[in-house]
Amino acid sequence: MKRLAIAAAATMLLAQAHATTVRIHYAAGKETIQIRADKGAAGWSQGVPAKPEGGPLNLWTFTWPDALGDIQMKPTLGADKVSIGGVYKLAAGSTVDIYPFFGHPFGKVTIVKDFASPQLDNKRALRIYLPPSYGENAAKRYPVLYMHDGQNLFDAKTASYGVEWAVDETINRLVATGVMDEVIVVGIDNTPERIPEYTPCCDPKYGGGKLNAYDSFIVETVKPYVDRTYRTLPGKETTAIMGSSLGGIASVLIAQRHPDIFSKAGGVSSSFWWNNGTLLAKVPDRVPVKFYLDAGTRDDGLDDTTKMRDAMLAKGYRDSEDLMFYKAEGGRHNEASWAARVDKPLTWFFPWGSTRQ
């Protein structure tokens, strides 16, 4: 009997080793989770039930023989409610965990008022975008994108010039169409000390020089608060930073200093002219961070941004691998132009299916 039990266990392990498995994390309540796929018993027009694993994890599984090759699939809630977003792709023989949602594809912004900075001895608001599934699928955790000038990101009423980046609407659309993974966005408001906080020392005209303290504020105060308060994926590979103009150079410099914390950084219309172009002359050695740089063609510092790109390539960065450069035809130095192209860094940083829990 013992030999039979061992043989049965070995057979089960062998079967699992030669199977493609999806593990669906979702509290379905009285509903069931079904599978639609391009191969096997499941089809695209009508699903087949996944196996409920029970317990507090609210886990459902479905398996295909790996001889079928790579699988494309989507779960449904009940028979007809198909998950929001793109198709999930499973390599033959892999086991993949997914965290779907089925409700409305609209995230929401919550505001944390009077958030104190001990490093800068001031306060500001944090504007935090929580993605569409945040309230629906409590099992899911999310990458985080930290952004500067929080007033300008989500609401035209608070934006400096009455035009917002529309970051929330853009992410909602990209997630719903299956182009981008869900993320939390932390918009850090600027203060009357915006220029000093976003810059190193010291421009002959504008001064500056509080970037080190602002850097510490994000790394030592904002990020720990966000990670303990929200369901984040706090590791380097799922943490990004991005900003525009002076916020662009702040993002690039902070990521260069902290490649152990940030794996992605975006400099949109960055002010590389700062301090007579010192940043262009002193590009540090390559670090393991993906950098996105862009500029518009109409009075937006394109020449300096191109020089920064060339300097980074000379340091060993690889075009389209860990350095993306985009020239925005007709783009200007304003929120309307940034809103029109913010999808580019978002989809490069967080393409659909790239996040692992």
C-alpha positions in Angstrom: 0.0 0.0 0.0 2.9 2.4 0.8 4.4 1.7 -2.6 1.1 2.5 -4.3 0.8 5.8 -2.4 4.3 6.8 -3.3 3.6 5.9 -7.0 0.4 7.9 -6.9 2.1 10.9 -5.5 4.8 10.7 -8.1 2.3 10.4 -10.8 0.5 13.5 -9.5 3.8 15.5 -9.4 4.6 14.4 -12.9 1.2 15.5 -14.1 1.7 18.9 -12.5 5.1 19.2 -14.0 3.6 18.7 -17.5 0.7 21.0 -17.1 -0.1 24.7 -17.6 -2.0 26.1 -14.7 -3.7 29.3 -13.9 -4.5 30.2 -10.3 -7.3 32.8 -10.0 -7.5 34.8 -6.8 -11.0 36.2 -6.5 -13.7 36.1 -3.8 -16.6 35.1 -6.1 -19.3 34.8 -3.4 -22.2 32.7 -4.7 -20.9 32.9 -8.2 -18.4 30.5 -9.9 -15.3 31.3 -11.8 -15.2 30.0 -15.4 -12.4 29.9 -18.0 -12.5 31.0 -21.6 -9.4 30.2 -23.6 -8.0 29.6 -27.1 -7.2 25.9 -26.5 -8.5 22.8 -24.7 -12.0 22.3 -23.4 -12.5 26.0 -22.8 -13.4 28.1 -25.8 -13.7 31.9 -26.3 -17.5 31.9 -26.7 -18.4 29.7 -23.7 -16.4 28.9 -20.6 -15.9 25.9 -18.4 -15.7 25.9 -14.6 -12.5 26.4 -12.7 -11.8 24.3 -9.7 -12.6 26.0 -6.3 -9.7 25.3 -3.9 -11.6 26.6 -0.9 -10.2 28.2 2.2 -9.7 31.8 3.0 -7.6 32.5 -0.2 -10.6 32.4 -2.5 -8.6 30.5 -5.0 -9.7 28.8 -8.2 -7.5 26.7 -10.5 -7.6 25.4 -14.1 -5.1 23.3 -15.9 -4.2 22.4 -19.5 -1.7 19.8 -20.7 1.4 21.6 -21.6 1.5 19.7 -24.9 -1.2 22.2 -26.0 1.5 24.9 -26.0 1.1 28.5 -24.8 -2.4 29.4 -23.6 -4.3 32.6 -23.9 -7.3 32.9 -21.5 -9.7 35.1 -19.6 -11.7 34.2 -16.5 -15.4 35.0 -16.2 -17.5 35.6 -13.1 -20.4 33.2 -13.6 -21.0 32.3 -17.2 -21.0 35.7 -18.8 -19.2 38.4 -16.9 -15.8 38.5 -18.5 -12.8 40.0 -16.6 -11.8 43.6 -17.4 -8.6 44.2 -19.2 -6.5 42.1 -21.6 -6.0 38.5 -22.3 -3.8 36.6 -19.9 -0.9 34.7 -21.6 0.5 31.5 -20.0 3.7 29.9 -21.3 3.4 26.1 -21.7 4.2 24.3 -18.5 3.9 27.5 -16.3 1.9 28.2 -13.3 0.5 31.8 -13.3 -1.4 33.6 -10.5 -3.9 36.2 -11.7 -6.0 38.7 -9.8 -8.9 39.7 -12.1 -11.8 42.2 -11.6 -15.2 42.4 -13.2 -16.7 45.7 -12.2 -16.5 49.2 -13.6 -13.0 50.1 -14.9 -12.7 53.3 -13.0 -10.2 54.0 -10.3 -10.6 56.7 -7.6 -8.4 59.4 -6.1 -8.2 59.9 -2.4 -6.5 62.9 -0.7 -4.3 62.7 2.3 -4.2 66.3 3.7 -1.4 68.0 5.6 1.1 65.2 5.2 4.2 66.3 7.1 7.7 66.3 5.9 10.2 66.3 8.8 13.0 66.6 6.2 11.7 69.9 4.8 9.8 71.1 7.8 6.5 71.6 5.9 3.3 69.9 4.9 1.4 69.1 1.7 -1.3 66.8 0.3 -0.8 63.4 -1.2 -3.2 62.6 -4.0 -3.4 58.8 -4.3 -5.0 57.1 -7.2 -6.3 53.7 -6.4 -6.9 51.5 -9.4 -10.2 50.0 -10.5 -9.9 46.6 -8.8 -8.7 48.0 -5.5 -12.0 47.9 -3.7 -13.2 44.7 -5.5 -10.3 42.2 -5.3 -8.8 42.4 -1.8 -6.2 39.7 -2.6 -4.4 42.0 -5.1 -1.4 44.1 -4.5 -0.1 46.8 -6.9 3.0 48.5 -8.3 3.4 52.2 -7.3 4.3 55.2 -9.4 5.4 58.3 -7.4 4.7 61.6 -9.2 5.5 65.2 -8.4 3.2 68.3 -8.8 0.3 66.3 -7.5 -2.2 69.1 -7.9 -1.8 68.9 -11.7 -2.3 65.2 -12.2 -6.0 64.4 -11.6 -8.1 67.5 -11.4 -8.3 70.6 -13.6 -9.7 72.6 -10.6 -6.5 72.2 -8.6 -4.1 72.3 -11.6 -1.7 75.3 -11.8 -3.0 76.4 -15.2 -6.4 74.9 -15.2 -5.4 71.8 -17.2 -4.7 68.4 -15.7 -2.5 65.5 -16.9 -5.6 63.3 -16.7 -3.4 60.5 -15.3 -6.4 58.7 -13.7 -8.6 58.8 -16.9 -5.6 57.6 -19.0 -4.8 54.7 -16.7 -8.5 53.7 -16.6 -8.6 53.6 -20.4 -5.3 51.7 -20.7 -6.3 49.1 -18.2 -9.8 48.6 -19.6 -8.3 48.0 -23.1 -5.7 45.6 -21.8 -2.7 47.7 -22.6 -1.4 48.4 -19.1 -1.4 46.7 -15.7 -3.1 48.4 -12.8 -1.0 50.7 -10.6 -1.3 52.9 -7.6 -0.2 56.5 -8.3 1.0 58.7 -5.5 0.8 62.4 -6.5 3.0 64.4 -4.2 1.8 68.1 -4.1 4.3 70.8 -4.7 4.8 73.7 -2.3 5.8 77.4 -2.5 9.3 75.9 -2.3 8.9 73.9 -5.5 12.0 75.1 -7.3 14.4 74.5 -4.4 12.8 71.1 -3.6 13.0 69.7 -7.1 16.6 70.9 -7.9 20.2 70.4 -6.9 22.4 73.3 -6.0 22.6 75.8 -7.6 21.4 77.6 -10.7 22.8 81.2 -11.1 19.3 82.6 -11.6 17.0 80.4 -9.6 19.2 79.0 -6.8 17.7 75.7 -5.7 19.4 73.0 -3.6 16.8 71.2 -1.5 16.6 68.1 -3.7 18.5 66.0 -1.2 15.9 66.7 1.5 13.0 66.2 -0.9 14.6 62.9 -2.0 14.8 61.8 1.7 11.2 62.9 2.2 10.0 60.5 -0.6 12.3 57.6 0.3 12.1 57.8 4.1 8.6 59.2 4.7 6.2 59.0 1.8 7.1 55.5 0.5 7.0 53.8 4.0 3.6 55.5 4.7 2.2 54.3 1.3 3.5 50.8 1.8 2.1 50.3 5.2 -1.3 52.0 4.4 -2.1 50.5 1.0 -1.8 47.1 -0.7 1.4 47.8 -2.6 4.1 45.7 -4.1 7.0 47.5 -2.3 10.0 46.0 -4.1 12.2 47.9 -6.5 10.9 46.1 -9.6 7.4 47.5 -8.9 8.3 51.0 -7.9 8.6 53.9 -10.3 9.0 57.7 -10.1 8.1 60.4 -12.7 7.7 64.1 -13.2 7.8 66.9 -15.7 10.0 70.0 -16.1 12.0 70.4 -12.8 10.1 67.3 -11.6 11.6 65.5 -14.5 15.2 66.2 -13.4 14.2 65.4 -9.8 12.9 62.0 -10.9 16.0 61.1 -13.0 18.4 62.2 -10.2 16.4 60.4 -7.4 16.3 57.2 -9.4 20.1 57.4 -10.2 20.7 57.7 -6.4 18.4 54.9 -5.4 18.5 52.1 -8.0 17.8 49.8 -5.0 14.4 51.4 -4.6 13.3 52.5 -8.1 13.5 50.4 -11.2 11.8 53.0 -13.5 12.0 56.7 -13.8 10.4 59.2 -16.2 11.6 62.6 -17.1 8.9 64.4 -19.1 10.1 67.7 -20.7 12.9 67.7 -18.2 14.7 70.9 -17.4 18.2 69.7 -18.2 19.2 73.3 -18.8 19.4 73.6 -15.0 22.6 75.3 -13.7 24.0 75.9 -17.2 23.6 72.2 -18.2 25.7 70.8 -15.4 23.5 67.7 -15.4 24.5 67.0 -19.0 28.2 67.2 -18.2 28.1 65.0 -15.2 26.0 61.9 -16.1 26.8 59.2 -13.6 27.6 55.6 -14.6 24.8 53.4 -15.7 22.5 52.0 -13.0 19.9 49.2 -13.3 16.9 51.5 -13.9 14.7 52.0 -17.0 14.6 55.7 -17.9 12.0 57.4 -20.1 12.9 60.8 -21.5 10.9 63.0 -23.8 10.5 66.5 -25.1 8.3 68.4 -27.5 9.4 70.1 -30.6 8.1 73.5 -29.7 10.1 75.4 -27.1 10.5 72.4 -24.8 14.2 71.8 -24.4 14.5 69.1 -27.1 18.1 69.8 -27.7 19.1 69.4 -24.1 17.0 66.2 -23.7 18.6 64.8 -26.8 22.0 65.5 -25.3 21.0 63.8 -22.1 19.9 60.8 -24.1 23.2 60.7 -26.0 25.2 61.0 -22.8 23.3 58.1 -21.2 23.8 55.9 -24.3 27.5 56.7 -24.0 27.4 55.4 -20.4 26.0 52.0 -21.6 22.2 52.5 -21.5 20.5 50.6 -24.4 18.0 52.2 -26.6 14.5 50.9 -26.1 15.7 48.4 -23.4 16.6 50.6 -20.4 16.4 54.0 -22.1 13.4 55.2 -24.1 13.5 58.6 -25.8 10.4 60.1 -27.4 10.2 63.3 -29.5 6.7 64.7 -29.3 6.0 66.4 -32.6 4.2 69.8 -31.8 4.5 69.2 -28.1 4.9 72.2 -25.8 6.0 72.6 -22.2 2.6 72.3 -20.6 0.1 69.9 -19.0 -2.0 69.5 -22.2 1.1 68.2 -24.0 2.0 65.9 -21.1 -1.5 64.5 -20.9 -1.4 63.7 -24.6 1.6 61.5 -24.3 1.6 60.2 -20.7 0.4 56.8 -22.0 3.9 56.2 -23.5 5.8 55.9 -20.2 2.9 54.3 -18.5 2.7 51.5 -21.0 6.4 51.1 -21.2 6.8 50.9 -17.4 3.7 48.7 -16.7 2.7 46.8 -19.8 -0.3 44.4 -19.5 0.7 41.1 -17.8 4.1 42.3 -16.6 3.3 42.5 -12.8 3.9 39.5 -10.6 2.5 39.3 -7.1 
